[in-house]
Amino acid sequence: MTAPRLALALATVALAGLAFTAAAQADDGTAEYGSYGGAEYGGYPAQETEPEPEEEPRDPPPSEDLPEPREEPDLQRPDDDGGRPVLSSFSVSTSRLYLYGRAARVKFRIDDEAELVAVALDVRRPGSSVAVRAIDLGMRATGETHVYRLTGREGAALPEGPYEVSLIARDPAGKTLLATPRASAVDVVAFHWHRFPLRGPFSYGDRDARFGAKRNGHTHQGQDLIAAEGTPVVAPRGGVVAKVDFQEGGAGHYVVVDGAGEDDTYVFMHLVAGSITVREGQHVRTGRRLGSVGSTGASSGAHLHFEIWDGTWYGSGKPFDPYPLLKRWDGWS
């Protein structure tokens, strides 16, 4: 990174100048993700059957990919801007971002006399002056709304937790970004590596629903999540669908997903017949719908039987109690 880029000033409420302390090449995910649906790990194309909505949307997604059509300014430039670039709008589409999940849309518009300004995103912990990531967005046209897809994997996967995402800009004359009362240059996003596998009301059941509970001729190898039939079942981690099958006297309709970037394998049993939306070999994102809670196979009522294996399912792997992780994921999903 060059010295001029290191001198970019961070526009915060106090408009204090801060330098980059970490850098990552901008990558809006288009090389790895389609416009919606499954991830394309390793360059293999995703096969999707339905788009999934953004989680916790803050504003409607733009109708076209970046940049959006040029539009008229919706506010007057401040009289005392000193010729500096003015931030007209800035937002992040979601308050929660998941590793290998749908990217967050960072939407911004800068107005300036210059046609182009240098732009970057600064990602840091709330209250910290040290940047965890500084993402160079290159030269961007002024007077237009731009959208950058933030994945949380720029450079490397972010550690879990809350972050402030700030916009930084500098024009060719060296003047830094001026925020306005209507457009703050900072938004807050929480980043997580997993999410809860259900979207809807549920309960953890009684002792009989827990891992290790005695069954007729075997031991329970997962956690039962009691939920209404039809409740969406989603991938807690992006990865590859390893198995889609039916077992009449046991699992019913079920799906197995190998987690991306880890050794864990996830198993989802007793799904509604005809509800499974993925197929073997498909690459899926975190949060991708896999099917619906049902009661197929050896089941006495609607529930999701959920397993996590350290390693390959019924290969070299071993199941472990998913309850502590489920409780943790439930806290933010």
SVG drawing of the C-alpha trace seen along z (x, -y; Angstrom):
<svg xmlns="http://www.w3.org/2000/svg" viewBox="-46 -28 50 81">
<polyline fill="none" stroke="black" stroke-width="0.4" points="0.0,0.0 1.4,-3.4 2.0,-6.3 -0.9,-8.4 -3.3,-5.5 -1.9,-5.3 -2.8,-8.9 -6.5,-8.4 -8.5,-10.0 -11.3,-8.2 -14.6,-10.2 -16.1,-9.6 -18.5,-11.8 -15.4,-13.7 -13.9,-13.5 -10.6,-12.5 -7.8,-11.4 -6.6,-7.9 -4.2,-5.8 -4.7,-2.3 -3.1,0.4 -4.2,3.4 -5.0,3.9 -7.0,6.3 -7.6,6.2 -11.2,5.5 -13.2,8.5 -16.9,8.2 -17.5,11.9 -18.6,12.0 -15.8,14.5 -17.1,16.9 -20.8,16.2 -23.6,15.9 -26.2,13.2 -28.0,15.3 -27.9,18.8 -25.0,21.2 -21.4,20.4 -19.0,21.4 -16.1,22.7 -13.0,23.7 -14.5,22.3 -17.3,24.9 -20.6,23.3 -23.5,23.1 -26.8,24.8 -29.6,22.9 -33.3,23.4 -34.5,20.2 -33.1,17.0 -32.8,16.4 -33.7,13.0 -31.1,10.8 -31.2,11.1 -31.9,8.1 -32.2,5.7 -31.7,2.1 -32.7,0.8 -34.0,2.5 -31.3,4.0 -30.6,2.1 -32.3,3.5 -29.0,3.7 -25.4,4.6 -22.9,1.9 -22.7,-0.8 -26.3,-1.9 -27.6,-4.4 -26.5,-8.0 -29.0,-10.0 -29.6,-13.5 -28.2,-14.6 -30.9,-14.4 -29.3,-17.1 -27.4,-20.3 -23.7,-20.4 -22.8,-22.2 -21.7,-25.8 -18.7,-25.3 -17.4,-22.0 -14.1,-23.6 -14.2,-21.8 -13.9,-18.4 -15.7,-15.3 -19.1,-15.0 -20.7,-11.8 -24.3,-11.9 -25.3,-8.4 -23.8,-5.3 -25.4,-2.1 -24.8,1.6 -27.7,3.8 -27.5,6.2 -26.6,6.1 -25.4,9.7 -22.9,11.2 -22.1,14.9 -18.9,16.6 -19.6,18.3 -23.0,16.6 -24.7,14.0 -22.5,10.9 -23.6,7.6 -24.2,4.8 -22.3,1.7 -24.0,-1.2 -22.6,-4.6 -22.5,-7.9 -19.9,-10.6 -20.4,-14.0 -17.4,-16.1 -16.1,-18.5 -13.6,-15.8 -15.0,-13.0 -13.1,-10.3 -12.1,-9.8 -10.1,-7.1 -12.3,-5.0 -11.7,-2.4 -13.5,-0.6 -12.1,-0.5 -13.3,2.4 -12.5,2.2 -13.8,3.2 -16.2,0.7 -14.2,-1.9 -10.9,-0.7 -8.5,-2.9 -6.8,0.1 -8.2,1.3 -8.7,5.1 -9.2,4.7 -8.6,1.8 -10.2,2.7 -9.2,0.7 -12.1,0.1 -10.0,-1.8 -11.1,-4.9 -14.9,-5.5 -17.0,-7.9 -18.6,-10.7 -22.3,-11.5 -23.2,-7.8 -24.4,-5.2 -22.0,-2.3 -22.5,1.1 -19.7,3.3 -20.4,6.8 -18.7,7.3 -18.1,11.0 -15.9,10.8 -13.3,12.9 -11.4,10.1 -7.7,10.9 -8.8,13.6 -11.9,14.5 -12.7,11.9 -12.8,13.1 -16.3,13.3 -17.9,10.3 -19.1,6.8 -17.4,4.4 -17.7,0.8 -17.6,0.4 -16.4,-3.0 -16.0,-4.7 -12.8,-6.5 -12.2,-8.7 -9.7,-11.2 -9.9,-13.3 -7.0,-14.0 -6.3,-17.2 -5.7,-15.3 -8.9,-16.5 -10.6,-14.0 -14.3,-12.9 -16.8,-15.2 -19.7,-13.4 -23.0,-15.2 -25.7,-15.0 -27.8,-13.0 -25.1,-10.5 -22.8,-9.0 -19.7,-7.3 -19.9,-4.5 -22.3,-1.5 -22.2,1.5 -22.2,5.2 -21.8,8.4 -19.8,11.2 -20.3,14.9 -19.0,18.2 -22.2,20.2 -25.9,19.6 -28.8,21.5 -30.2,24.3 -33.9,23.2 -35.8,20.1 -38.8,20.0 -40.0,20.8 -38.6,24.1 -37.8,25.7 -35.0,28.0 -37.4,30.6 -36.8,32.7 -34.0,35.0 -35.1,37.6 -34.2,35.0 -30.6,34.6 -27.5,36.2 -26.7,39.5 -30.3,40.3 -31.1,44.0 -33.1,45.3 -34.3,48.8 -31.1,50.5 -29.0,47.4 -28.0,44.1 -29.3,40.8 -26.5,39.1 -27.9,35.6 -30.2,32.9 -33.9,32.9 -35.3,29.4 -39.1,29.4 -40.7,27.1 -43.9,26.8 -44.0,28.8 -42.8,26.7 -40.3,24.6 -37.4,23.7 -34.2,25.7 -31.1,23.9 -27.3,24.6 -25.5,23.5 -22.3,23.3 -21.7,23.0 -20.2,26.1 -21.0,29.0 -24.0,31.3 -22.6,34.7 -25.8,36.7 -29.5,36.4 -31.5,39.6 -34.5,41.3 -34.5,43.9 -38.0,45.2 -37.2,46.9 -34.9,44.2 -33.9,40.7 -36.7,40.2 -35.8,37.6 -32.4,36.2 -29.5,34.0 -25.8,34.1 -23.5,31.1 -19.7,31.0 -18.8,27.6 -16.4,25.4 -13.1,24.6 -13.5,26.9 -13.7,30.7 -17.3,30.7 -20.2,32.4 -23.9,31.4 -26.9,33.8 -30.6,32.9 -33.2,35.6 -37.0,36.2 -37.5,33.4 -40.9,33.0 -41.2,35.1 -40.6,32.9 -39.2,30.0 -35.5,30.6 -34.1,27.9 -30.6,29.1 -28.8,32.0 -25.7,34.0 -22.5,32.2 -24.2,28.7 -22.2,25.9 -24.4,24.0 -24.1,20.8 -24.4,20.4 -28.2,19.8 -29.2,21.5 -32.6,23.3 -32.2,27.0 -35.7,28.2 -38.5,28.1 -39.1,29.6 -41.2,32.7 -41.8,36.1 -40.8,38.6 -39.1,41.9 -39.0,43.1 -40.5,40.1 -43.5,39.5 -43.9,35.8 -42.6,32.8 -38.9,32.0 -35.5,31.6 -33.0,34.2 -29.7,32.4 -26.2,33.9 -22.6,32.6 -19.8,35.0 -16.1,34.3 -15.0,35.6 -16.9,37.6 -20.5,38.8 -20.4,42.5 -16.8,42.6 -13.8,41.7 -15.8,39.1 -17.5,39.2 -20.7,37.4 -20.5,35.0 -23.1,33.1 -24.3,30.1 -26.3,28.6 -23.6,26.1 -23.0,24.8 -26.8,24.6 -27.3,22.5 -24.5,20.2 -25.7,19.8 -29.3,19.3 -27.9,16.2 -27.4,14.3 -29.3,16.0"/>
</svg>
